[in-house]
Amino acid sequence: MSTKTKRFILPESEIPTRWYNVMADMPNKPMPPLNPATKQPLKASDLYPIFAEALADQEMNQTDPWIDIPDEVREQYKNYRCTPLVRAYGLEKALGTPAHIYFKNESVSPVGSHKLNSALAQAYYCKRQGVTNITTETGAGQWGAALSYAAKAFGLELAVYMVKISYEQKPYRRSIMQTFGAQVTASPSMSTKAGRKILTEHPNHQGSLGTAISEAIELAMSTPNCKYTLGSVLSHVTLHQTIIGLEAEKQMEMAGEYPDLIIGCFGGGSNFGGISFPFMRHTLREGRKTRYIAAEPDSCPKLTRGVFRYDFGDEAGYTPLLPMFTLGHNFAPANIHAGGLRYHGAGVIVSQLLKDKLMEAVDIPQLESFDAGCLFAQTEGIIPAPESCHAIAAAVREARKCTESGEPKVILFNLSGHGLIDMAAYDKYLAGDLVNYSLSDEQIKRNIGELDAIG
Ligand SMILES: *Cc1c(COP(=O)(O)O)cnc(C)c1O
């Protein structure tokens, strides 16, 4: 038997005790969120009516590099952490590349994605504050599934507004949420003012994240002891996800290597930041040369082709104004299968880092993402989430460059989730029914132009 190690496994006792807050080490901190009415900077306490106080404080914390992970959350992490770091020998061989490819396998969480890392933390802080009910919205259902698990773990009631078209087309994630005891409502619904208004004007409205967010926020604001939660984009979500990179750092040490390149797929930035930021602290503090690459779909290219400006975090314009790379909150992404990447903007930390050229971004066409996902399934035995396929495709591109140059670069990517509940998307790919949705410069300009008109 060969002595090559395939999986680098850390024991429970090595679950990190602190999350890493990259804002403390950033040369230029993100600019503050603004109140849309007054354009004045917001303080953490301005967010208390909507979010648990500890989470609002974490959101605005630009000074403390380390935040303790509560014991109760670490106890829950034991159900699936530490996750394995895996050397992708099969993929390397298929590509004939001298690169060493590693992936962090977040698909082993009970709900199949990294989202549980933040769901457990958010549910815990709500519970600790005496909150009894939480709300959220979900598109494809990954965040809703993770939060349902976490709400049950900490004894909270959860109401999820699920975009109506997904509710009907993706029944299994709805079943997962219901199995964990969450109440799932197709949005728009008659249960809120916002939903009733939409339904009376457009009785056949199929729903969107924007409408689901407004319903979830309205319910949180009008219910005593109820808070709203979010699964990506915000800085506290990315903070919780740094557990991925902190474990990976120890595991790369076990492998005796250090990554030259770190890659994550990009929706709002939480799994990309989660794997990257702990390594980035060595770039920021010691000048270590590592490339950090965010892989976004070319149908939703906010990092590579969007603009940096203040914009709303949601379609409906309910959130504070955030300084971000954006295609405009009015941007309607094509209906690609990587539902978790169909978001118009990027979190404020990643946006500032990209502006300061501390990271890079690439666009991946839908077909290339599934080509890479199938190659990965056939060589490594794991069917990746359509979102994760974008990270794999970016890793494959880089590994191919190594084949040409002969350089044995060390590539690390995050496998954010598995695709076993997304087989309808694979069916379409295998049947040849999937297409690319590249955007013209005209389309992008027009959309951002509309944003300027809104002000
Ligand atoms: C939600 C999701 C994403 C995108 O969200 P980020 O916050 O950018 O990480 C990526 N992969 C999977 C599997 C997801 O569920």
The ligand as an SDF file (V2000), in Angstrom:
LIG
                    3D

 15 15  0  0  0  0  0  0  0  0999 V2000
  -25.1210   29.3800   -0.2080 C   0  0  0  0  0  0  0  0  0  0  0  0
  -24.0690   28.5790   -0.8440 C   0  0  0  0  0  0  0  0  0  0  0  0
  -22.9800   29.1820   -1.5150 C   0  0  0  0  0  0  0  0  0  0  0  0
  -22.8280   30.6630   -1.7060 C   0  0  0  0  0  0  0  0  0  0  0  0
  -22.7990   31.4450   -0.5670 O   0  0  0  0  0  0  0  0  0  0  0  0
  -21.4670   32.1450   -0.0050 P   0  0  0  0  0  0  0  0  0  0  0  0
  -21.9550   32.9690    1.1250 O   0  0  0  0  0  0  0  0  0  0  0  0
  -20.8760   32.9580   -1.1030 O   0  0  0  0  0  0  0  0  0  0  0  0
  -20.5750   31.0610    0.4440 O   0  0  0  0  0  0  0  0  0  0  0  0
  -22.0080   28.3610   -2.0450 C   0  0  0  0  0  0  0  0  0  0  0  0
  -22.0840   27.0210   -1.9530 N   0  0  0  0  0  0  0  0  0  0  0  0
  -23.1120   26.4030   -1.3270 C   0  0  0  0  0  0  0  0  0  0  0  0
  -23.1290   24.9130   -1.2840 C   0  0  0  0  0  0  0  0  0  0  0  0
  -24.1240   27.1620   -0.7390 C   0  0  0  0  0  0  0  0  0  0  0  0
  -25.1280   26.5590   -0.1070 O   0  0  0  0  0  0  0  0  0  0  0  0
  1  2  1  0
  2  3  1  0
  2 14  2  0
  3  4  1  0
  3 10  2  0
  4  5  1  0
  5  6  1  0
  6  7  2  0
  6  8  1  0
  6  9  1  0
 10 11  1  0
 11 12  2  0
 12 13  1  0
 12 14  1  0
 14 15  1  0
M  END
$$$$
